[in-house]
Structures are given as C-alpha cells and as structure tokens.
Amino acid sequence: MQNMITYQSLLQSMNNLQPQDIQELLTPHSLRSAGIMVMFVPLLVVCPFLQKYFVKCVLIGTVKG
C-alpha cells in the first residue's frame, strides 16, 4: 500500500513539471543510457529467433580435420 502511495505522488509531481524542470532531468548520462537501451532491446528480442542461423554460420566456417 505504501508503494502505491509513493507511485501516485511521483506521478502527480511528474504531471506538474515545467519545461525547464524536464531539461534538468535530461542529463547527458540519462540520454546516453536511454540510447543504449534503445539499441539493445531490439537485439535481445530478435537474437533468440535467429540463434540457429548464427550457429549454422559459425559451423560452416570451421576447419574440418
């Protein structure tokens, strides 16, 4: 119950943000972190489906002795 009250107060304070407050939240570190997430989430979603093709490609290039 306490967490729900905390989340509600956080959302209310976010609704009252002014443009200059938003600029203070967008630090270079937060923008870099957001960019990294935007790059890696699609990879994490697609990679399991294409894994069998990666294995085939690696095995084709191996040296058979």
C-alpha positions as a printed NumPy array, in Angstrom:
array([[  0.   ,   0.   ,   0.   ],
       [  2.847,   2.355,   0.843],
       [  4.434,   1.764,  -2.586],
       [  1.186,   2.668,  -4.343],
       [  1.011,   5.96 ,  -2.452],
       [  4.631,   6.684,  -3.351],
       [  3.979,   5.958,  -7.037],
       [  0.88 ,   8.152,  -7.033],
       [  2.759,  11.065,  -5.509],
       [  5.587,  10.569,  -8.021],
       [  3.137,  10.62 , -10.935],
       [  1.449,  13.745,  -9.606],
       [  4.772,  15.528,  -9.294],
       [  5.664,  14.478, -12.862],
       [  2.395,  15.963, -14.138],
       [  3.332,  19.323, -12.652],
       [  6.75 ,  19.523, -14.36 ],
       [  7.613,  22.672, -16.271],
       [  9.795,  22.592, -19.433],
       [ 12.839,  23.876, -17.52 ],
       [ 12.401,  21.043, -14.997],
       [ 12.41 ,  18.489, -17.807],
       [ 15.647,  19.97 , -19.167],
       [ 17.265,  19.407, -15.778],
       [ 16.217,  15.739, -15.875],
       [ 17.729,  15.165, -19.319],
       [ 21.38 ,  14.952, -18.405],
       [ 23.957,  13.599, -20.87 ],
       [ 24.217,  10.439, -18.77 ],
       [ 20.461,   9.8  , -18.88 ],
       [ 20.347,  10.394, -22.638],
       [ 23.262,   8.009, -23.167],
       [ 21.562,   5.372, -21.026],
       [ 18.323,   5.748, -22.969],
       [ 20.217,   5.391, -26.252],
       [ 21.89 ,   2.204, -25.075],
       [ 18.524,   0.738, -24.105],
       [ 17.037,   1.675, -27.475],
       [ 19.906,  -0.139, -29.218],
       [ 19.964,  -3.301, -27.106],
       [ 16.267,  -4.076, -26.626],
       [ 15.689,  -4.976, -30.312],
       [ 18.8  ,  -7.165, -30.264],
       [ 17.571,  -9.009, -27.195],
       [ 14.175,  -9.543, -28.81 ],
       [ 15.445, -10.746, -32.218],
       [ 18.515, -12.752, -31.189],
       [ 16.711, -15.836, -29.764],
       [ 14.789, -16.283, -33.006],
       [ 17.903, -16.055, -35.197],
       [ 20.197, -18.092, -32.952],
       [ 20.004, -21.271, -35.045],
       [ 21.193, -19.338, -38.119],
       [ 24.147, -17.918, -36.174],
       [ 25.201, -21.43 , -35.145],
       [ 24.947, -22.706, -38.748],
       [ 27.064, -19.819, -39.98 ],
       [ 29.763, -20.433, -37.386],
       [ 29.853, -24.156, -38.102],
       [ 30.216, -23.598, -41.863],
       [ 33.418, -21.652, -41.288],
       [ 35.073, -24.246, -39.05 ],
       [ 38.06 , -26.25 , -40.224],
       [ 37.343, -29.936, -40.642],
       [ 40.327, -32.055, -39.868]])
